[in-house]
Amino acid sequence: MSFTKPFLKWPGGKFKLLDRIRNRLDSGSRLVEPFVGSGAVFLNAGFKKHLLADTNPDLISLYHHVQNKGSDFAEYCQSFFTPENNCEKRYYNFRKQFNSTSDLKYKSALFLYLNRHCYNGLCRYNSKNKFNTPFGRYKNPYFPKKELDAFYEASKSAKFIHASFIDTMKKARKGDVVYCDPPYVPLSETACFTHYFSGGFSWKEQIELAEWAGKLAKKGIPVIISNHNTHNTQALYKDAGATTERFLVRRTISCNTSNRGKVEELLAVFQ
Ligand SMILES: C[S@@+](CC[C@H](N)C(=O)[O-])C[C@H]1O[C@@H](n2cnc3c(N)ncnc32)[C@H](O)[C@@H]1O
């Protein structure tokens, strides 16, 4: 089966796990995703309505521009993808402008430019919330026109909100299905793991998420959570009332390229 690809590169994106996740998503009237990221699940899960949220304001602002302006905005974004703009000097200049501009349309177009020209598509910010991923040195960065068009079409059935996961989960109603893809727990104490917007995601938040999933399931709203399979995540989700399924996945982003191998993932199903 062929899937629709997201237009953004996104660390932790679930494109490669779609078969597994889709098998686990019950049918429902609306898909709620508190951690939407690149939208790989939303684009392919086959729901008619979607509530899609993330705490990264730059990501949600970009989605609003794609949704509201369609091909005009896509053309504007494409104008940044030129051979002259694919060099270190221009990249760091655009990164600086991204971090200082108050023009939201320009900022959103730059977010897509940075995503496709930066190192490994990493979306990394410093403690002052300034985007700081280095230049990626790609020969010819791909402009995702086809993927943007597909996202625009799919966005007609979606509402995008900038919200933390608890606020999104509070909005879930009977008939909804909730898919949660939080930032991964580290595989070990010393593991260097992907940084998302501002400060990562603590173990306390992983616990709160599991508790909320248990609460929603009790109200008859099914919730699925993805994460690394570790002793801690297995225990956490089982204690909160889930059944779990584990499987091996080839990892594509690692801080240390020699560590690119297979890791165990799990899906926790609360229903
Ligand atoms: C693993 S990624 C989701 C990937 C997504 N499923 C995909 O296929 O692209 C986790 C997402 O959670 C977001 N995030 C981090 N902390 C959050 C929070 N407290 N509430 C909501 N979203 C959060 C990050 O910005 C990131 O986009």
The ligand as a MOL file (V3000), in Angstrom:
LIG
                    3D

  0  0  0     0  0            999 V3000
M  V30 BEGIN CTAB
M  V30 COUNTS 27 29 0 0 0
M  V30 BEGIN ATOM
M  V30 1 C 7.6570 12.2780 17.8240 0
M  V30 2 S 7.1150 13.8510 17.2990 0 CHG=1
M  V30 3 C 5.5920 13.4730 16.5200 0
M  V30 4 C 5.8320 12.9070 15.1610 0
M  V30 5 C 4.5850 12.6820 14.3320 0
M  V30 6 N 3.7960 11.5630 14.7820 0
M  V30 7 C 5.0040 12.4090 12.8770 0
M  V30 8 O 4.7440 11.3570 12.3130 0
M  V30 9 O 5.6680 13.3110 12.3290 0 CHG=-1
M  V30 10 C 6.6350 14.6260 18.7950 0
M  V30 11 C 5.9900 15.9930 18.6400 0
M  V30 12 O 5.5510 16.4240 19.9490 0
M  V30 13 C 5.6690 17.8330 20.0390 0
M  V30 14 N 5.6400 18.1630 21.4870 0
M  V30 15 C 6.6600 18.1820 22.3820 0
M  V30 16 N 6.1940 18.4540 23.6230 0
M  V30 17 C 4.8470 18.5920 23.5230 0
M  V30 18 C 3.7810 18.8560 24.4560 0
M  V30 19 N 4.0220 19.0550 25.7620 0
M  V30 20 N 2.4960 18.9010 24.0030 0
M  V30 21 C 2.2390 18.7310 22.6680 0
M  V30 22 N 3.2010 18.5030 21.7280 0
M  V30 23 C 4.4850 18.4070 22.1530 0
M  V30 24 C 6.9570 18.1410 19.2910 0
M  V30 25 O 6.9520 19.4870 18.8310 0
M  V30 26 C 6.9190 17.1030 18.1500 0
M  V30 27 O 6.3480 17.6520 16.9890 0
M  V30 END ATOM
M  V30 BEGIN BOND
M  V30 1 1 1 2
M  V30 2 1 2 3
M  V30 3 1 2 10
M  V30 4 1 3 4
M  V30 5 1 4 5
M  V30 6 1 5 6
M  V30 7 1 5 7
M  V30 8 2 7 8
M  V30 9 1 7 9
M  V30 10 1 10 11
M  V30 11 1 11 12
M  V30 12 1 11 26
M  V30 13 1 12 13
M  V30 14 1 13 14
M  V30 15 1 13 24
M  V30 16 1 14 15
M  V30 17 1 14 23
M  V30 18 2 15 16
M  V30 19 1 16 17
M  V30 20 1 17 18
M  V30 21 2 17 23
M  V30 22 1 18 19
M  V30 23 2 18 20
M  V30 24 1 20 21
M  V30 25 2 21 22
M  V30 26 1 22 23
M  V30 27 1 24 25
M  V30 28 1 24 26
M  V30 29 1 26 27
M  V30 END BOND
M  V30 END CTAB
M  END
